[in-house]
């Protein structure tokens, strides 16, 4: 049985909400603390609403608030008391995907001014190599760095039962305290020093990103020869040296800020030390070319067939389990098409009622399926939402045999779409069905 600890979780987005809810659910007394320097707007009410869609999170919060284990407060006041302070700020990134670290430093400074210091300063915010030392210096508290691998939409699942949990610290007692805090979790602990744990995060995301760019570059070459690269990816997954979870099925590339952030950190570290980084550079180049390639495929098809310059985008987010528009590839592609004179309309039922200011002037949002126009030349499936498998294609049926459904997620049933009178194309795969 885990001994109850008093924990303060610092943050105001996905990582902080999941961390505080999960720690409360295993019996700890948890206060979620909003750092006001990130956003001066304060929380009110019984408990703040979850900032993004996350399966089972609202129910878990409600349960633990009712049990008296989960609370919140606005701002890091000097009288804040906790045995462990856990910084779970989702580190902001610049337009160049470089981490913006000032908000994290401000938290460390505020911890340094507390009347009663915690025993441990746990950090799962995304940080560059050696940054933990600065946090430790400013706070005056032993840092334990815990590289997070939460996936939007599956945050609770990946927190409770992570493949492994890395605890990095130069203070063995601090690392032991965090391990005791997480004693009821179904995970394997790997304890190491601070810089090693920081490098684990960079290595993890750089490896995933490399796998994605590798698969997409192979698929773009293979497409010219009629190769089904999805089958190639499935074959690789069946190789035990690669494995079922490998990122080897070609797709849109990586987005959302997480993987590119770590690649940019490694790039900057390499430049700082005069170390070559050709592989990291190439991985980013391949990924950044993906949106341009998709846009070019759409443009070439419409131009070749002399069709109306109208494109429908299905889904705005980079993955199905979330409603956050951060680093949306749909928006990036829409911007490219708009610059070429295209009309881009969109439909995403998960976004209805959400803040759609990010797509204003870029994608004309249709609140319902019946609002979609019928002169669509190309439909781009951008998000693998289950609802799109039930999409009524007759609603957008125009010129039989000429409308293209471009499935960038390799998600839809191509045979059904062909039967409905559309051409079907998976990303990096040959055209299927129809007369063109």
C-alpha positions in Angstrom: 0.0 0.0 0.0 1.4 3.4 -1.0 2.0 5.8 1.8 -0.1 9.0 1.1 2.0 12.0 0.3 1.1 15.7 -0.1 1.8 16.7 -3.7 1.5 20.0 -5.6 1.3 19.6 -9.4 2.3 22.8 -11.3 0.7 23.3 -14.7 -2.5 24.2 -16.5 -2.8 21.9 -19.6 -2.9 18.2 -20.5 0.2 17.0 -18.6 -0.7 18.7 -15.4 -4.4 17.6 -15.4 -3.5 14.0 -16.1 -0.7 13.9 -13.5 -2.8 15.4 -10.7 -5.8 13.2 -11.4 -3.7 10.0 -11.6 -1.7 10.7 -8.4 -5.0 11.6 -6.5 -6.6 8.4 -7.8 -3.9 6.2 -6.1 -4.5 7.9 -2.8 -2.3 11.0 -2.6 -3.4 14.4 -1.4 -2.9 16.5 -4.6 -3.2 20.2 -5.3 -3.2 21.3 -9.0 -1.5 24.7 -9.1 -2.0 27.1 -12.0 1.1 29.1 -12.7 -0.3 32.6 -13.3 2.7 33.7 -15.4 1.6 31.4 -18.2 -1.9 32.9 -18.3 -3.2 35.5 -15.9 -6.8 34.3 -16.2 -7.6 32.5 -12.9 -9.6 29.3 -12.4 -13.0 29.4 -10.7 -15.6 26.9 -9.6 -15.4 23.5 -7.9 -12.6 22.4 -10.3 -11.3 23.8 -13.6 -12.6 22.0 -16.8 -10.2 19.7 -18.6 -8.4 21.8 -21.3 -8.5 19.0 -24.0 -10.4 15.8 -24.7 -8.9 13.0 -22.6 -10.7 9.7 -22.2 -12.0 9.1 -18.6 -10.2 12.2 -17.3 -13.3 14.2 -16.3 -14.8 11.2 -14.5 -11.5 10.6 -12.6 -11.3 14.3 -11.6 -14.9 14.3 -10.3 -14.4 11.2 -8.3 -11.2 12.4 -6.6 -12.5 15.9 -5.9 -15.6 14.3 -4.3 -13.2 12.1 -2.2 -11.3 15.2 -1.0 -8.0 14.1 -2.5 -7.9 16.6 -5.4 -7.9 20.4 -5.1 -6.7 23.4 -7.0 -5.3 26.9 -6.4 -4.3 29.9 -8.5 -0.7 30.8 -8.3 2.4 29.5 -6.4 1.9 31.2 -3.1 4.8 31.4 -0.7 2.9 29.4 1.9 2.4 26.4 -0.5 3.2 23.2 1.3 4.0 19.9 -0.3 6.4 17.0 0.3 6.8 16.8 -3.5 6.3 19.5 -6.0 5.8 18.1 -9.5 6.2 20.5 -12.5 4.0 19.4 -15.3 3.9 22.4 -17.6 3.6 21.5 -21.2 6.6 23.4 -22.4 5.7 26.0 -25.0 7.5 25.9 -28.3 8.4 28.6 -30.8 7.3 28.7 -34.4 10.6 26.9 -35.1 9.7 24.1 -32.6 12.3 25.3 -30.1 11.4 25.0 -26.4 10.5 28.2 -24.6 12.0 27.7 -21.1 11.3 31.0 -19.2 8.0 29.7 -17.7 9.8 26.7 -16.2 12.6 28.9 -14.8 9.9 31.2 -13.2 8.4 28.1 -11.4 11.9 27.2 -10.1 12.4 30.7 -8.8 9.0 30.6 -7.1 9.8 27.3 -5.4 13.0 28.9 -4.2 11.0 31.6 -2.4 8.7 29.2 -0.6 8.6 29.4 3.2 8.7 25.6 3.5 10.7 23.8 0.9 9.5 20.5 -0.5 11.8 17.4 -0.2 11.7 16.8 -4.0 11.2 18.9 -7.1 9.9 16.4 -9.7 9.9 17.6 -13.3 8.2 16.0 -16.3 8.0 19.1 -18.4 9.9 18.7 -21.7 13.4 20.2 -21.3 16.7 20.2 -23.1 19.8 18.4 -22.0 21.4 19.8 -18.7 18.5 22.2 -18.0 17.7 20.2 -14.8 20.8 21.7 -13.2 19.5 25.2 -13.7 16.1 24.3 -12.2 17.9 22.7 -9.2 20.1 25.7 -8.7 17.2 28.2 -8.8 14.8 26.2 -6.6 17.3 24.9 -4.1 15.6 21.5 -4.2 16.8 18.2 -5.5 15.4 17.6 -9.0 14.1 14.3 -10.2 13.5 14.3 -13.9 10.8 12.0 -15.2 10.7 12.0 -19.1 7.0 11.9 -19.9 5.5 9.8 -22.8 1.8 10.6 -22.4 -0.2 10.4 -25.6 -3.1 12.8 -26.0 -6.3 10.8 -25.8 -4.5 7.9 -23.9 -2.9 9.9 -21.1 -4.3 8.0 -18.2 -3.6 4.7 -19.7 0.1 5.6 -20.5 0.6 7.1 -17.1 -0.7 4.2 -15.1 0.9 1.5 -17.2 4.0 3.0 -18.9 6.4 0.6 -20.6 9.0 2.0 -18.2 9.4 5.0 -15.9 12.8 6.7 -15.9 13.7 8.6 -12.7 16.8 10.8 -13.2 18.4 12.4 -10.2 21.8 13.0 -8.6 20.1 12.5 -5.2 19.3 8.8 -4.5 16.9 9.7 -1.7 14.9 12.1 -4.0 14.6 9.4 -6.6 13.5 6.9 -4.0 10.7 9.3 -2.8 9.3 9.5 -6.3 9.5 5.8 -6.8 7.5 5.4 -3.5 5.0 7.9 -4.8 4.4 5.8 -7.9 4.6 2.4 -6.1 1.1 1.3 -7.3 1.7 2.0 -10.9 2.2 -1.0 -13.4 5.6 0.1 -14.7 9.3 -0.8 -14.6 11.5 1.8 -13.0 14.9 2.8 -14.4 16.9 5.0 -12.1 19.8 7.0 -13.5 21.5 10.4 -13.1 20.0 13.7 -14.3 21.6 14.2 -17.7 21.0 10.5 -18.6 17.3 10.9 -18.0 17.2 14.1 -20.0 18.9 12.3 -22.9 16.3 9.4 -22.7 13.6 11.9 -23.7 15.5 13.2 -26.7 16.6 9.8 -27.8 13.0 8.4 -27.5 11.5 11.1 -29.7 14.4 11.3 -32.1 14.1 7.5 -32.7 10.3 7.7 -33.3 10.8 10.7 -35.6 13.5 8.9 -37.6 11.2 5.8 -38.0 8.5 8.1 -39.4 10.7 9.9 -41.9 12.4 6.7 -42.9 9.0 5.1 -43.7 7.7 8.1 -45.6 10.8 8.6 -47.7 10.8 4.9 -48.7 7.1 5.1 -49.5 7.5 8.3 -51.7 10.1 6.4 -53.8 8.1 3.2 -53.9 4.8 5.0 -55.0 6.3 5.7 -58.4 6.5 1.9 -59.0 3.0 0.9 -57.8 4.3 -0.5 -54.4 1.7 -0.8 -51.6 3.9 0.7 -48.8 1.3 -0.1 -46.1 1.9 -3.8 -46.8 5.6 -3.1 -46.7 5.2 -1.5 -43.2 3.1 -4.5 -42.0 5.9 -6.8 -43.1 8.4 -4.8 -41.1 6.2 -5.0 -38.0 6.2 -8.8 -38.3 10.0 -8.8 -38.1 10.7 -9.4 -34.4 13.8 -7.2 -34.6 11.4 -4.3 -35.4 8.2 -5.1 -33.7 4.4 -4.5 -33.8 4.6 -1.0 -32.3 7.2 0.3 -34.7 6.4 3.5 -36.6 6.9 2.0 -40.1 3.5 2.4 -41.7 3.9 5.5 -44.0 1.7 8.5 -43.0 1.5 12.2 -42.5 4.8 12.5 -40.6 5.0 13.9 -37.1 3.3 17.0 -35.7 2.1 18.4 -32.5 5.4 19.9 -31.3 6.6 16.9 -29.3 8.9 15.1 -31.7 10.2 18.2 -33.5 11.0 19.9 -30.2 13.5 17.2 -29.3 15.0 17.1 -32.7 15.5 20.9 -32.5 17.2 20.5 -29.1 19.6 17.9 -30.5 20.3 20.1 -33.6 21.1 23.1 -31.3 23.3 20.9 -29.0 25.2 19.6 -32.1 25.8 23.1 -33.4 26.9 24.4 -30.0 29.5 21.6 -29.7 30.5 21.5 -33.4 29.2 18.0 -33.8 27.7 16.9 -37.1 23.9 16.1 -37.0 23.2 14.9 -40.6 20.7 12.3 -39.6 18.6 14.6 -37.4 18.8 17.3 -40.1 17.5 14.8 -42.7 14.7 13.5 -40.5 13.4 17.1 -40.1 13.8 17.8 -43.8 11.8 14.7 -44.9 9.1 15.6 -42.4 8.8 19.2 -43.4 8.4 18.2 -47.1 5.4 16.0 -46.3 2.8 18.8 -46.3 4.2 20.3 -49.5 4.0 16.8 -51.2 0.4 16.3 -50.1 -0.6 19.8 -51.3 1.2 19.1 -54.6 -0.7 15.8 -55.1 -4.0 17.6 -54.6 -3.0 20.4 -57.0 -1.7 18.1 -59.7 -4.9 16.0 -59.6 -7.3 18.9 -59.9 -5.2 20.7 -62.6 -4.8 17.5 -64.7 -8.6 16.8 -64.6 -9.6 20.5 -64.9 -11.8 20.3 -61.8 -13.1 23.1 -59.5 -10.5 24.3 -57.0 -12.4 23.2 -54.0 -11.0 20.9 -51.3 -12.8 19.3 -48.3 -10.7 18.6 -45.2 -12.0 16.0 -42.8 -10.4 16.5 -39.4 -8.3 19.3 -38.1 -6.1 17.6 -35.5 -2.9 15.6 -36.0 -4.3 12.6 -34.1 -7.8 11.2 -33.5 -7.9 11.1 -29.7 -7.6 14.9 -29.2 -9.2 18.2 -30.1 -6.2 20.4 -29.8 -5.2 22.3 -32.9 -1.6 22.8 -31.8 0.7 22.1 -34.8 -2.2 21.1 -37.1 -1.1 19.7 -40.4 -4.6 20.4 -41.8 -4.0 24.1 -41.2 -0.5 23.9 -42.8 -1.9 22.2 -45.9 -4.9 24.5 -46.1 -2.5 27.5 -46.0 -0.5 26.1 -49.0 -3.7 25.5 -51.0 -5.2 28.8 -50.2 -2.0 30.5 -51.5 -2.7 28.7 -54.8 -6.2 30.0 -55.0 -8.1 27.0 -53.6 -11.3 27.1 -51.6 -10.8 24.9 -48.5 -13.8 23.9 -46.5 -13.7 21.5 -43.5 -15.7 19.3 -41.2 -14.7 17.9 -37.8 -17.4 17.0 -35.4 -15.1 16.8 -32.4 -14.3 20.5 -32.9 -17.9 21.7 -32.9 -18.3 24.1 -30.0 -14.6 24.5 -29.5 -12.4 27.5 -30.2 -12.0 27.5 -34.0 -10.1 30.8 -34.1 -7.0 29.0 -35.4 -8.7 28.1 -38.7 -10.4 31.4 -39.3 -9.7 32.7 -42.7 -7.9 29.4 -43.6 -10.6 26.7 -43.5 -14.3 27.4 -43.9 -15.7 25.3 -41.1 -19.0 23.3 -41.6 -20.7 22.7 -38.3 -22.7 19.7 -39.7 -22.3 17.3 -42.6 -25.3 18.9 -44.3 -23.4 22.2 -44.5 -20.8 20.7 -46.8 -20.9 22.0 -50.4 -21.3 19.4 -53.2 -18.7 20.8 -55.7 -15.8 19.0 -53.9 -13.0 17.9 -56.2 -10.7 16.3 -53.5 -11.6 15.2 -50.0 -8.6 15.0 -47.7 -9.0 12.7 -44.7 -6.6 14.2 -42.2 -7.7 12.8 -38.9 -8.5 9.1 -38.2 -11.7 9.8 -36.3 -14.0 6.7 -36.1 -16.9 8.9 -37.1 -15.4 9.3 -40.6 -15.7 5.6 -41.3 -19.5 6.2 -41.2 -19.3 9.3 -43.5 -22.1 9.6 -45.9 -20.2 10.0 -49.2 -23.5 10.6 -51.2 -23.7 14.0 -49.5 -20.7 15.2 -51.5 -21.2 13.2 -54.7 -20.5 15.3 -57.8 -19.0 14.2 -61.0 -18.9 10.4 -60.9 -15.5 8.9 -61.4 -13.6 12.1 -61.0 -13.9 13.1 -57.3 -10.8 11.9 -55.3 -10.8 10.8 -51.7 -7.2 11.2 -50.5 -6.8 9.2 -47.3 -3.7 10.5 -45.6 -4.2 8.3 -42.6 -4.6 5.0 -44.5 -7.8 4.7 -42.4 -10.8 4.4 -44.7 -12.3 1.4 -46.6 -11.1 2.1 -50.2 -13.4 -0.5 -51.8 -16.5 1.1 -50.2 -15.4 4.5 -51.4 -14.8 3.2 -55.0 -18.3 1.6 -54.9 -19.7 5.0 -54.0 -18.3 6.3 -57.3 -15.1 8.0 -56.0 -11.5 7.5 -56.7 -9.5 6.5 -53.6 -5.9 7.1 -52.8 -4.0 6.2 -49.7 -1.0 8.4 -48.8 2.1 7.3 -50.7 0.2 4.5 -52.5 -1.2 4.2 -56.1 -4.7 5.4 -57.1 -7.4 2.8 -56.7 -10.8 2.6 -58.6 -12.6 4.9 -60.9 -11.8 5.9 -64.4 -8.9 8.3 -63.9 
